[in-house]
Amino acid sequence: NGIAVGMATNIPPHNLSEIVEAAIMLVNNPATQLPEILKVVKGPDFPTYGIIHGKAGIYEAYRTGRGRFMMRAKAGIETFNKDRQAIVVTEIPYQVSKKRLIERMAQLVNDKVIDDISDVRDESDRDGMRIVVELKRNAEPQIVLNQLFKHTSMQEGFSMIFLAVVNGQPKEMGLIAAIQHFIDHRVEVVRRRSAFLLGKARDRELILEGYLKALDHLDNVIVIVRASANRAEARENLVAYFAGKKITINTTGRAPKADPEKPFTAVQADAILELQLHRLTRLSIDEITKELTQVRENIAEFEAILGSEKKLRAVIVRELEEVKKLYGDERRTVIEDEAAEIHLEDLIADEQVAVTVSHSGYMKRTTISTYRNQRRGGTGRMGMKTRDEDFVEHLFIASTHAYILIFTNNGRVYWLKVYEIPDVGAAGKGKHVGNLVGLQPGETVRTMLAVRNLEEEGKYIFFATRNGLVKKTELKDFCHVRSNGINAINIEAGDELVAARLTDGQQIIFLASHEGMAVRFDENGVRPMGRAAYGVWGIDLQKDDYVVGMATTIKPEAAVESKAKKSADPTSEVVDVGKKGSLILSVTENGYGKRTPADEYRLISRGGKGVINIKTTARNGKVVAISQVAEDSEVMLISQYGKIIRIESKTIRESGRSAQGVRLLNIEPGDRVAAAVVIPPEDDPIGGNGNSGLIQ
């Protein structure tokens, strides 16, 4: 992991077989390029198995000497007790402590960072690792798994630094350079070893040749040795005898023939003097002859290696292959491409959900199918358990893959993905918005928008405030929202944001007040403004009246074009107005409502007093919600006591502006409607035009 101060190196373990194959490729062809090497060397290979995500960082490290990749534990999902699931971890990243990993999981549960874990236990044995993470009922295993990846060492980054000391100097290098330095080292080792063994073989050849000469003149050698006074004299006499010189000792038979190229040496004489008698047998003589032949073959081989670079490299290849045969094994760590990396959004079903926010700020999402369709005037069902002082205040329909832009009463905006909102049952409480986004003190959620692409051109967000101000800002101005939010609209003292809608810049704006008044004007009458602007007047309100909501509809002349766009593109955010034109749904606090054709409200300039929208009689109460509604959509209402009803919009009678409407929800004494929302058809992926029917 390091060499010295200021010299950090971090080279992960690799598979021996792969590195040997790469080295052999470079020995045989030093010009081999990195792409060819990467066909053999897949990447690091850890003894603890695990999974490596991303080849780009590995390639960069092999090319430049520095790179980074992610290590992940191997985990699966198992079912037990029929309706319970568990995450089972069988492999962990390199250098991760199993004990500390389990302790970290337990800490996350205790700190309520991960709420859906019921138990963590270690079932590892001699057969291998097995960490079991039991989940609570109805928990989403893939979400919990990704939370574990995010908050524990089940996912760790590894920064590769190929730094080594080369010729006394620290040097960063890529994979090919590193292997080439190893090959250069092996060349030097084999060359030195061959030279050393050549010298030893030549020394042995000299000894064996001396033995054979002695055995060829054995009788005279014995006479010389016996006649010599001591070892030194015997050595001198033997050297002189085999050199053909005359000595004082009488010998018999033919004299040895001197070889000027290979003179008899004192070393050979010493070897003869140390020769044991049993070596004088015929068998021993044959062994000496055989050994001499082998030694001479070795000498020839060593000389060939030292004399030929090709033969020297062949030795290196042969020895590498022997190492691979003896110690090579299969790869343990799996390497996946970037495209195979798991992203949280890919693990979440793309479906419509109901997002609710209580008066106290608790937020949750629930599958739309949880709320069965009922007939108009039904008693509804419980949608959220709330305390006496709390009630459901906002309801919103969106796709799990959409962004949620959360607008607060003081004009700030935050965003998060819908799937990041806790998924709980219909009666679940959810999680406080402050734990999901960084709300400021005193902030409350006013409205939310569902958006697929925050950078889409030609899209706007249209704002309306309680006091009747309106403003239009381009959607792309909100694509870089910070964790602590940004200003969406400047709000004056005594005012607050009521609604925000996503438009294409060509909509008809409909504003409704608490006292039952409404104004309808062209969006083009409001020019685009920056986020810091306050806005312009949209409606002239009477004393003590205030805006309760805003709807957007398509211009009548654009209806045919809109319908064509909707048919051609099922993900279009343009609302189909149908043959009858746009309908405005109005809901009162006592559970009454009606649908009114938008063209019954005359089109005027912004800033007017408007016309009657719905009668606010004692039976109806004041207006609490308005929304544009399609014939094939559904409507969901929720009361302050948490009662929810879902009805088909076509069952709500079409009435004129001055009508009181029909009963939509049977309200108990003391209760009142808190919110209403239009549920788009199933083929609409983000909730119609991305707008909610949320009203304060």
NORGIPE-V489241 format. One record per backbone hydrogen bond with DSSP energy under -0.5 kcal/mol. NH is the residue of the N-H (numbers start at 1). CO is the residue of the C=O. Records with the same first field share a line. If there is no record, write none. Layout:
NH->CO, CO
This chain:
3->4, 7
4->7
7->4
9->1
10->161
12->10
15->43
19->15
20->16
21->17
22->18
23->19
24->20
25->21
26->22
27->23
28->24
29->25
32->29
36->33
37->33
38->34
39->35, 36
40->37
41->37
42->40
45->13
49->46
51->72
52->334
53->70
54->52, 336
59->55
60->56
61->57
62->58
63->59
64->60
65->60, 61
66->60
67->160
69->158
70->53
71->156
72->51
73->154
74->91
75->73
76->88
78->76, 86
80->84
83->81
84->80
86->78
87->133
88->76, 86
89->87, 131
90->74, 88
91->74
92->48
96->93
101->97
102->98
103->99
104->100
105->101
106->102
107->103
108->104
109->105
110->106
111->107
112->109
113->108
114->108
115->113
118->134
119->134
121->132
123->121, 130
125->128
128->125
131->89
132->121, 130
133->87, 131
134->119, 132
135->85
136->116
139->136
141->139
144->140
145->141
146->142
147->143
148->144
149->145
150->146
151->147
152->148
154->148
155->152
156->71
158->69
160->67, 158
161->10
162->65
163->161
164->171
166->164, 169
167->165
169->166
171->164
173->162
175->62
176->62
178->174
179->175
180->176
181->177
182->178
183->179
184->180
185->181
186->182
187->183
188->184
189->185
190->186
191->187
192->188
193->189
194->190
195->191
196->192
197->193
198->194
199->195
200->196
201->197
202->198
203->199
204->200
205->201
206->202
207->203
208->204
209->205
210->206
211->207
212->208
213->209
214->210
215->211
216->212
217->213, 214
218->215
221->217
222->218
223->219
224->220
225->221
226->222
227->223
228->224
234->230
235->231
236->232
237->233
238->234
239->235
240->236
241->237
242->238
243->239
244->241
245->240
258->256
260->258
269->265
270->266
271->267
272->268
273->269
274->270
275->272
279->276
280->277
281->278
285->281
286->282
287->283
288->284
289->285
290->286
291->287
292->288
293->289
294->290
295->291
296->292
297->293
298->294
299->295
300->296
301->297
302->298
303->299
304->300
305->301
306->302
307->303
308->304, 305
312->308
313->309
314->310
315->311
316->312
317->313
318->314
319->315
320->316
321->317
322->318
323->319
324->320
325->321
326->322
327->323
328->324
334->50
336->52
340->337
341->338
343->341
346->343
347->343, 344
348->345
351->349
353->398
354->366
355->353, 396
356->354, 364
357->394
358->362
359->391
361->358
363->431
364->356
365->422
366->354
368->352
370->367
371->368
372->370
374->646
377->664
378->375
381->644
383->642
384->642
385->427
386->384
390->387
392->639
393->357
394->357
396->355
398->353
400->351
402->399
403->451
404->416
405->403, 449
406->404, 414
407->405, 447
408->412
409->444
411->408
413->486
414->406
416->404
418->402
419->400
420->417
421->418
424->365, 422
428->425
431->363
433->361
435->432
436->432, 433
437->433
438->483
439->437
443->440
446->407
447->407
449->405
450->690
451->403, 449
454->452
456->453
459->456
460->503
461->473
462->460, 501
463->461, 471
464->499
465->469
466->496
468->465
470->536
471->463
472->527
473->461
475->459
477->474
478->475
479->476
481->478
485->482
486->413
488->411
489->411
490->533
495->492
497->409
498->464
499->464
501->462
503->460
508->553
509->507, 521
510->551
511->519
512->549
513->517
514->546
516->513
518->611
519->511
520->602
521->509
523->507
525->522
526->523
527->525
529->472
533->530
536->470
538->468
539->468
540->608
541->539
545->542
547->466
548->512
549->512
551->510
553->508
555->506
558->555
559->556
562->558
563->559
564->560
565->561
566->562
567->563
568->564
569->565
572->569
577->575
581->578
583->629
584->596
585->583, 627
586->584, 594
587->625
588->592
589->622
590->620
591->588
593->662
594->586
595->653
596->584
598->582
600->597
601->598
602->600
604->520, 602
607->538
608->605
611->518
613->516
614->516
615->659
617->615
621->617
623->514
624->587
625->587
627->585
629->583
633->630
634->679
635->647
636->677
637->645
638->675
639->643
640->672
642->639
644->381
645->637
647->635
649->633
651->648
652->649
653->651
655->595
659->656
662->593
664->591
665->591
666->378
667->665
671->668
673->589
674->638
675->638
676->693
677->636
679->634
680->678
684->681
685->683
687->684
690->687
691->687
692->448
696->548
